[in-house]
Amino acid sequence: MPVVIVAVAVVVAVIFLIVVFKMIWRVAEPNEALIISGLGARSKPVNGLDSLGFKVVTGKGTMVMPGFQVARRLRLDIHNTTLEVHCVTQQGIPVQVKGVVIYKVGDDLVSIANASRRFLDQQKSMDGAIHELFTGHLRSIIGGLTVEDLILNRERLTSETRLSAADEMSKLGLVVDSLQIQEIEDATGYITNLGRPHAAAVASAARIAEAERDREATEREQEAARQNAAVIRDTEIKKAEYQGQVQQAEQQAKQEVIEKETRNAELEAERTEKLLESQIRKPADARAYERVKLAEAEREERVAHAQAAATETQLKAQREAEATRILGEAQAGAIRNKGLAEADAIKARAQALSENTEAVIAQQLAERWPEIVEAGAGVFGNVDNMVVLNGAEGIEEMLAKALTLGGAGLGLARNLLAGTAGVPSANGQKPVDGTAPSLPAADGPSGTPEA
């Protein structure tokens, strides 16, 4: 039981000690300084100076007695403020200068002490103080400078400003880390006009330089084009030479091939000629000689046969001619004998006609009666209608009249009689060409049938 109480007492004591320690112990951050004032708050002499009347602690911890001492923090980090100053230069030209000031509390104890005395409870008012400080210094400095100095030598402006404000900044415990003049403007256009000659000169130089560069570029392009053309020309020449060499080599190769083919063709022709000589020409000559001899033998044989056939034909013709002659002589004798016989017959007939004409005529009419009847019937060939009154007797009478009394019937009879060879005509003459002589028509009326 006592052990627990002791333990609890120890724990409570530890906690109490921790709470007390937290209450009395203060630690300064790297960007701040602890300003401790109160009972016993004294700092050691610094650089021969006596105590400041308060204690400054940076970068470490210290004990602060509650109720007896007070600890406050002073920020050591940087601050910046913008500057916008309207002023007049030495030339009387109004300008507006814009810049920025970057500052902080100094790191040494004197600067911290000075800053703590002036800005410990009013740290936000440091920007306004710095702005007013630098604005005044800039106006005074710019009033002694020209616009050309402001433009061409800004470093002089910043350095003079920092030097002129150094004493005030030291009294305030502040240091300037950076002062930059950002912009200088004028409402009169002086700066613009001031830069025009230079801009014109620069533009002229730029144009000249550009023209020079264009000329150089053109010359280089032309030179490159000439070199390119020369390279192309040399390439074309070399290509043409190479092509010429190739063509010459091809022609030489073709010529060698042609010569080789020619030699091969000549050898082949010689071989072919020899082969033709041995295999075709000599056998052909032999066969031709053989055919010539055979033809001569056949011709001699045909001549012999022809001579024999001619001799035989001649003999046969002679025999046939002799037979023909004998046959002709026999036929001529027969014809002559027949003619003599016919002449004797005609003579006998003529003599009979002269002695007994009627009998001969009757005989001839009897022999030619069918022809006479046919000729008499021809009289009625042109009659369209014929009327016979006495029947058959009428027809007989009509025909009898036509044959006996009609001139046509008598003439027909005479012609028939004259057709026989050697029959004299009515006037006792023979016909010369062997044709029947025409008989004179009978006297009296013609036997025209009654129609």
C-alpha positions as CSV (number, residue, x, y, z in Angstrom):
1,M,0.0,0.0,0.0
2,P,2.7,2.6,0.9
3,V,4.5,1.6,-2.3
4,V,1.5,2.5,-4.4
5,I,1.2,5.8,-2.7
6,V,4.8,6.4,-3.2
7,A,4.5,5.5,-6.9
8,V,1.5,7.7,-7.3
9,A,3.3,10.5,-5.5
10,V,6.3,10.0,-7.8
11,V,4.1,10.1,-10.9
12,V,2.3,13.2,-9.7
13,A,5.6,14.8,-8.9
14,V,6.9,14.0,-12.4
15,I,3.8,15.3,-14.1
16,F,4.0,18.4,-11.9
17,L,7.6,18.9,-12.8
18,I,6.8,18.5,-16.5
19,V,4.0,21.1,-16.3
20,V,6.2,23.5,-14.4
21,F,9.0,23.0,-16.8
22,K,6.7,23.6,-19.7
23,M,5.5,26.8,-18.0
24,I,8.9,28.2,-17.3
25,W,11.0,27.0,-20.3
26,R,10.9,29.0,-23.6
27,V,12.8,28.0,-26.8
28,A,13.7,30.5,-29.5
29,E,13.0,29.4,-33.1
30,P,15.7,29.9,-35.8
31,N,13.8,32.9,-37.3
32,E,12.9,34.6,-34.1
33,A,14.4,36.1,-31.0
34,L,13.1,35.9,-27.4
35,I,12.9,39.2,-25.7
36,I,12.8,38.6,-21.9
37,S,12.1,41.4,-19.5
38,G,11.4,41.4,-15.8
39,L,13.0,40.5,-12.5
40,G,16.6,39.4,-13.0
41,A,16.4,39.7,-16.9
42,R,19.8,41.0,-17.7
43,S,22.1,40.3,-20.6
44,K,25.8,40.3,-20.5
45,P,27.7,43.3,-21.8
46,V,28.2,43.1,-25.6
47,N,31.0,44.9,-27.4
48,G,31.8,46.9,-24.3
49,L,28.2,48.0,-23.9
50,D,26.4,47.7,-20.6
51,S,23.3,45.6,-20.1
52,L,20.4,46.5,-22.3
53,G,17.9,46.2,-19.5
54,F,16.4,43.0,-21.0
55,K,17.6,39.7,-22.1
56,V,17.8,38.6,-25.8
57,V,17.8,34.8,-26.6
58,T,18.3,33.5,-30.1
59,G,18.6,29.8,-31.2
60,K,18.3,28.3,-27.8
61,G,16.0,27.9,-24.7
62,T,15.8,29.7,-21.4
63,M,13.8,29.8,-18.2
64,V,11.2,32.4,-17.7
65,M,9.8,32.8,-14.3
66,P,6.0,33.2,-14.5
67,G,4.7,36.2,-12.8
68,F,8.2,37.7,-12.6
69,Q,9.4,37.7,-16.2
70,V,7.7,38.2,-19.6
71,A,9.0,36.6,-22.8
72,R,8.0,38.0,-26.2
73,R,9.0,36.9,-29.7
74,L,10.6,39.2,-32.4
75,R,10.4,37.8,-36.0
76,L,13.8,37.7,-37.8
77,D,12.5,36.6,-41.2
78,I,12.5,38.9,-44.3
79,H,10.0,41.6,-45.2
80,N,9.4,43.3,-48.6
81,T,7.7,46.5,-49.5
82,T,7.0,48.0,-52.9
83,L,8.1,51.4,-53.9
84,E,6.3,53.8,-56.2
85,V,7.9,57.2,-56.3
86,H,6.8,60.2,-58.3
87,C,9.7,62.6,-58.7
88,V,11.5,65.0,-61.0
89,T,15.0,64.5,-62.5
90,Q,17.8,67.0,-62.7
91,Q,16.4,67.9,-66.2
92,G,13.0,68.8,-64.8
93,I,11.4,65.7,-66.4
94,P,8.8,64.1,-64.2
95,V,9.3,60.3,-63.8
96,Q,7.7,57.5,-61.9
97,V,10.0,54.9,-60.4
98,K,8.8,51.5,-59.3
99,G,10.9,49.2,-57.2
100,V,11.0,46.8,-54.3
101,V,12.9,46.6,-51.0
102,I,13.7,43.4,-49.2
103,Y,14.8,43.8,-45.6
104,K,14.9,42.1,-42.2
105,V,15.9,42.6,-38.6
106,G,19.6,42.3,-38.2
107,D,21.0,39.2,-36.6
108,D,23.3,40.9,-34.1
109,L,22.1,41.7,-30.6
110,V,22.4,45.5,-31.1
111,S,20.1,45.3,-34.2
112,I,17.7,43.0,-32.4
113,A,17.7,45.3,-29.4
114,N,17.1,48.4,-31.6
115,A,14.3,46.7,-33.5
116,S,12.7,45.3,-30.4
117,R,12.6,48.8,-28.8
118,R,10.9,50.2,-32.0
119,F,8.8,47.4,-33.5
120,L,8.3,44.7,-30.8
121,D,4.6,45.4,-30.4
122,Q,4.2,47.0,-33.9
123,Q,6.0,44.6,-36.2
124,K,3.4,45.2,-39.0
125,S,4.3,48.9,-39.1
126,M,7.8,48.1,-40.3
127,D,6.7,48.1,-44.0
128,G,5.2,51.6,-43.8
129,A,8.3,53.0,-42.1
130,I,10.6,51.4,-44.7
131,H,8.4,52.7,-47.6
132,E,8.5,56.2,-46.3
133,L,12.2,56.0,-45.7
134,F,13.2,54.8,-49.1
135,T,10.7,57.1,-50.9
136,G,12.3,60.1,-49.4
137,H,15.8,59.0,-50.3
138,L,14.8,58.1,-53.8
139,R,13.3,61.5,-54.5
140,S,16.4,63.3,-53.2
141,I,18.8,61.1,-55.2
142,I,16.7,61.1,-58.5
143,G,16.6,64.9,-58.2
144,G,20.3,65.0,-58.7
145,L,20.4,62.6,-61.7
146,T,19.3,62.7,-65.3
147,V,17.0,60.4,-67.2
148,E,20.0,58.9,-69.0
149,D,21.6,58.2,-65.6
150,L,18.5,56.5,-64.4
151,I,18.3,54.3,-67.5
152,L,21.9,53.6,-68.1
153,N,23.2,53.3,-64.5
154,R,20.5,51.9,-62.2
155,E,23.2,50.3,-60.0
156,R,24.4,53.8,-59.1
157,L,20.8,54.7,-58.0
158,T,20.4,51.6,-55.9
159,S,23.8,51.9,-54.3
160,E,23.4,55.6,-53.4
161,T,19.9,54.9,-52.0
162,R,21.2,52.1,-49.8
163,L,24.1,54.2,-48.6
164,S,21.9,57.2,-47.8
165,A,19.5,55.0,-45.8
166,A,22.1,53.0,-44.0
167,D,22.2,55.1,-40.9
168,E,18.5,55.2,-40.4
169,M,18.3,51.4,-41.1
170,S,21.0,50.8,-38.5
171,K,19.1,52.9,-35.9
172,L,16.0,50.9,-36.7
173,G,17.9,47.6,-36.3
174,L,17.1,46.7,-39.9
175,V,19.3,45.6,-42.8
176,V,18.5,45.7,-46.5
177,D,18.9,42.4,-48.3
178,S,18.0,43.8,-51.7
179,L,16.9,47.0,-53.4
180,Q,15.7,46.7,-57.0
181,I,14.5,49.4,-59.4
182,Q,12.0,47.6,-61.5
183,E,10.6,50.3,-63.9
184,I,11.1,53.9,-64.8
185,E,8.2,55.7,-66.6
186,D,7.7,59.2,-67.9
187,A,4.5,60.9,-69.0
188,T,6.3,63.1,-71.6
189,G,7.6,60.2,-73.8
190,Y,11.2,61.4,-73.2
191,I,12.5,57.9,-72.6
192,T,10.7,56.7,-75.8
193,N,12.1,59.5,-77.8
194,L,15.5,58.9,-76.3
195,G,15.5,55.4,-77.5
196,R,14.3,56.1,-81.0
197,P,17.6,57.2,-82.5
198,H,19.2,54.2,-81.1
199,A,16.3,52.0,-82.2
200,A,16.5,53.5,-85.7
201,A,20.3,52.9,-85.7
202,V,19.7,49.4,-84.4
203,A,16.9,48.9,-87.0
204,S,19.2,50.3,-89.8
205,A,22.0,48.1,-88.6
206,A,19.7,45.2,-88.4
207,R,18.5,45.9,-92.0
208,I,22.0,46.3,-93.2
209,A,23.1,43.2,-91.4
210,E,20.0,41.4,-92.8
211,A,20.8,42.6,-96.3
212,E,24.4,41.6,-95.8
213,R,23.3,38.2,-94.5
214,D,20.9,37.9,-97.5
215,R,23.7,38.8,-99.9
216,E,26.0,36.4,-98.2
217,A,23.3,33.7,-98.2
218,T,22.6,34.4,-101.9
219,E,26.2,34.2,-102.7
220,R,26.6,31.0,-100.8
221,E,23.5,29.6,-102.3
222,Q,24.8,30.5,-105.8
223,E,28.2,29.1,-104.9
224,A,26.5,26.0,-103.6
225,A,24.4,25.8,-106.7
226,R,27.5,26.2,-108.9
227,Q,29.3,23.5,-106.9
228,N,26.2,21.3,-107.1
229,A,26.0,21.9,-110.9
230,A,29.7,21.1,-111.1
231,V,29.2,18.0,-109.1
232,I,26.2,17.0,-111.2
233,R,28.2,17.8,-114.4
234,D,31.1,15.7,-113.2
235,T,28.7,13.0,-112.2
236,E,27.0,13.0,-115.5
237,I,30.3,13.0,-117.3
238,K,31.5,10.1,-115.2
239,K,28.2,8.4,-115.7
240,A,28.4,8.9,-119.5
241,E,32.0,7.6,-119.5
242,Y,31.0,4.6,-117.4
243,Q,28.0,4.0,-119.8
244,G,30.3,4.4,-122.8
245,Q,32.7,1.9,-121.2
246,V,29.9,-0.4,-120.5
247,Q,28.5,-0.1,-124.0
248,Q,32.0,-0.6,-125.4
249,A,32.4,-3.7,-123.3
250,E,29.0,-4.9,-124.3
251,Q,29.8,-4.3,-128.0
252,Q,33.2,-6.0,-127.6
253,A,31.5,-8.9,-125.9
254,K,28.8,-9.0,-128.6
255,Q,31.5,-8.9,-131.3
256,E,33.4,-11.7,-129.6
257,V,30.2,-13.7,-129.4
258,I,29.4,-12.9,-133.0
259,E,32.9,-14.0,-134.1
260,K,32.6,-17.1,-132.0
261,E,29.2,-17.9,-133.4
262,T,30.6,-17.1,-137.0
263,R,33.5,-19.5,-136.4
264,N,31.1,-22.1,-135.0
265,A,28.7,-21.5,-138.0
266,E,31.7,-21.9,-140.4
267,L,32.8,-25.1,-138.7
268,E,29.2,-26.3,-138.7
269,A,28.9,-25.4,-142.4
270,E,32.1,-27.2,-143.2
271,R,30.9,-30.2,-141.2
272,T,27.5,-30.0,-142.9
273,E,29.1,-29.7,-146.3
274,K,31.3,-32.6,-145.7
275,L,28.4,-34.6,-144.3
276,L,26.4,-33.5,-147.4
277,E,29.3,-34.5,-149.6
278,S,29.6,-37.9,-147.9
279,Q,26.0,-38.7,-147.2
280,I,24.0,-37.0,-149.9
281,R,26.0,-35.6,-152.8
282,K,28.0,-38.7,-153.6
283,P,25.1,-41.1,-153.1
284,A,23.0,-38.7,-155.2
285,D,25.7,-38.6,-158.0
286,A,25.8,-42.4,-157.9
287,R,22.0,-42.6,-158.1
288,A,21.9,-40.0,-160.8
289,Y,24.6,-41.9,-162.8
290,E,22.6,-45.0,-162.2
291,R,19.4,-43.4,-163.4
292,V,21.1,-41.9,-166.4
293,K,22.4,-45.3,-167.4
294,L,19.1,-46.9,-166.8
295,A,17.4,-44.1,-168.8
296,E,19.8,-44.6,-171.6
297,A,19.1,-48.3,-171.5
298,E,15.4,-47.7,-171.4
299,R,15.6,-45.1,-174.2
300,E,17.6,-47.5,-176.4
301,E,15.1,-50.2,-175.5
302,R,12.1,-47.8,-176.3
303,V,13.8,-46.8,-179.5
304,A,14.2,-50.4,-180.5
305,H,10.6,-51.1,-179.6
306,A,9.5,-47.9,-181.4
307,Q,11.5,-48.9,-184.5
308,A,10.0,-52.4,-184.4
309,A,6.5,-50.9,-183.8
310,A,7.0,-48.5,-186.6
311,T,8.2,-51.2,-188.9
312,E,5.3,-53.3,-187.9
313,T,2.9,-50.3,-188.3
314,Q,4.3,-49.5,-191.7
315,L,3.9,-53.1,-192.8
316,K,0.4,-53.1,-191.3
317,A,-0.5,-49.8,-193.1
318,Q,0.8,-51.1,-196.3
319,R,-1.3,-54.2,-195.8
320,E,-4.3,-52.2,-194.9
321,A,-3.8,-49.8,-197.8
322,E,-3.5,-52.7,-200.2
323,A,-6.7,-54.2,-198.6
324,T,-8.4,-50.8,-198.9
325,R,-7.4,-50.4,-202.5
326,I,-8.7,-53.8,-203.3
327,L,-11.9,-53.2,-201.4
328,G,-12.3,-49.8,-203.1
329,E,-11.8,-51.3,-206.5
330,A,-14.4,-54.0,-205.6
331,Q,-16.9,-51.4,-204.3
332,A,-16.3,-49.2,-207.3
333,G,-16.9,-52.1,-209.6
334,A,-20.0,-53.0,-207.7
335,I,-21.2,-49.3,-207.8
336,R,-20.4,-49.2,-211.5
337,N,-22.2,-52.4,-212.2
338,K,-25.2,-51.1,-210.1
339,G,-25.2,-47.8,-212.0
340,L,-25.1,-49.7,-215.2
341,A,-27.9,-51.9,-214.0
342,E,-30.0,-48.9,-212.9
343,A,-29.3,-47.1,-216.2
344,D,-30.4,-50.1,-218.0
345,A,-33.6,-50.2,-215.8
346,I,-34.3,-46.5,-216.4
347,K,-33.7,-46.9,-220.0
348,A,-36.1,-49.9,-220.1
349,R,-38.6,-47.9,-218.1
350,A,-38.3,-44.9,-220.4
351,Q,-38.7,-47.1,-223.3
352,A,-41.8,-48.7,-221.7
353,L,-43.2,-45.2,-221.0
354,S,-42.7,-44.2,-224.5
355,E,-44.3,-47.3,-225.7
356,N,-47.1,-47.7,-223.1
357,T,-47.4,-44.6,-221.0
358,E,-50.8,-45.3,-219.5
359,A,-49.8,-48.7,-218.3
360,V,-46.7,-47.4,-216.6
361,I,-48.7,-44.5,-215.0
362,A,-51.3,-46.9,-213.7
363,Q,-48.7,-49.1,-212.3
364,Q,-47.0,-46.2,-210.6
365,L,-50.2,-44.9,-209.2
366,A,-51.1,-48.2,-207.8
367,E,-47.7,-48.3,-206.1
368,R,-48.0,-44.8,-204.7
369,W,-51.7,-44.7,-204.1
370,P,-51.5,-44.3,-200.3
371,E,-49.4,-41.2,-200.8
372,I,-51.8,-39.9,-203.4
373,V,-54.8,-40.4,-201.1
374,E,-52.9,-38.6,-198.3
375,A,-52.1,-35.7,-200.6
376,G,-55.7,-35.5,-201.8
377,A,-57.0,-35.5,-198.3
378,G,-54.8,-32.5,-197.7
379,V,-57.1,-30.4,-199.9
380,F,-59.8,-30.5,-197.2
381,G,-57.4,-29.4,-194.6
382,N,-58.6,-25.8,-194.7
383,V,-62.3,-26.6,-194.8
384,D,-64.0,-25.7,-191.5
385,N,-67.5,-27.2,-192.2
386,M,-68.4,-29.6,-194.9
387,V,-71.9,-31.0,-195.7
388,V,-72.2,-34.3,-197.6
389,L,-75.5,-34.9,-199.3
390,N,-75.2,-38.4,-200.8
391,G,-73.5,-40.1,-197.9
392,A,-70.7,-42.4,-198.8
393,E,-71.3,-42.0,-202.5
394,G,-71.0,-38.3,-202.2
395,I,-67.7,-38.6,-200.5
396,E,-66.4,-41.0,-203.2
397,E,-67.6,-38.7,-205.9
398,M,-66.0,-35.7,-204.2
399,L,-62.7,-37.5,-203.8
400,A,-62.8,-38.8,-207.3
401,K,-63.4,-35.4,-208.6
402,A,-60.6,-34.0,-206.5
403,L,-58.2,-36.6,-207.7
404,T,-59.1,-36.8,-211.4
405,L,-60.5,-33.4,-212.3
406,G,-58.6,-31.2,-209.8
407,G,-55.3,-29.8,-210.9
408,A,-53.8,-30.7,-207.6
409,G,-54.5,-34.4,-208.0
410,L,-53.0,-34.6,-211.4
411,G,-50.0,-32.6,-210.5
412,L,-49.5,-34.8,-207.5
413,A,-49.6,-37.9,-209.6
414,R,-47.1,-36.4,-212.0
415,N,-44.8,-35.4,-209.2
416,L,-45.0,-38.9,-207.8
417,L,-44.2,-40.3,-211.2
418,A,-41.4,-37.8,-211.7
419,G,-39.9,-38.9,-208.4
420,T,-38.9,-42.2,-210.0
421,A,-35.5,-42.0,-211.7
422,G,-35.4,-41.5,-215.5
423,V,-39.1,-40.7,-215.9
424,P,-39.5,-38.1,-218.7
425,S,-41.6,-35.0,-218.2
426,A,-44.7,-34.1,-220.3
427,N,-42.5,-32.5,-222.9
428,G,-40.2,-35.5,-223.1
429,Q,-37.2,-34.1,-221.1
430,K,-35.4,-35.6,-218.1
431,P,-34.7,-33.5,-215.0
432,V,-31.1,-32.4,-214.8
433,D,-30.5,-32.5,-211.0
434,G,-32.6,-35.6,-210.3
435,T,-35.6,-33.7,-208.9
436,A,-39.1,-34.4,-210.0
437,P,-40.2,-32.1,-212.8
438,S,-43.4,-30.1,-212.2
439,L,-46.4,-31.1,-214.4
440,P,-48.7,-28.5,-215.9
441,A,-52.1,-28.1,-214.3
442,A,-55.0,-29.8,-216.0
443,D,-57.4,-27.7,-218.0
444,G,-60.8,-27.1,-216.9
445,P,-62.3,-26.0,-213.6
446,S,-60.7,-26.9,-210.3
447,G,-62.5,-29.5,-208.3
448,T,-63.7,-27.5,-205.4
449,P,-66.0,-29.5,-203.2
450,E,-69.4,-28.2,-202.4
451,A,-69.6,-27.0,-198.9
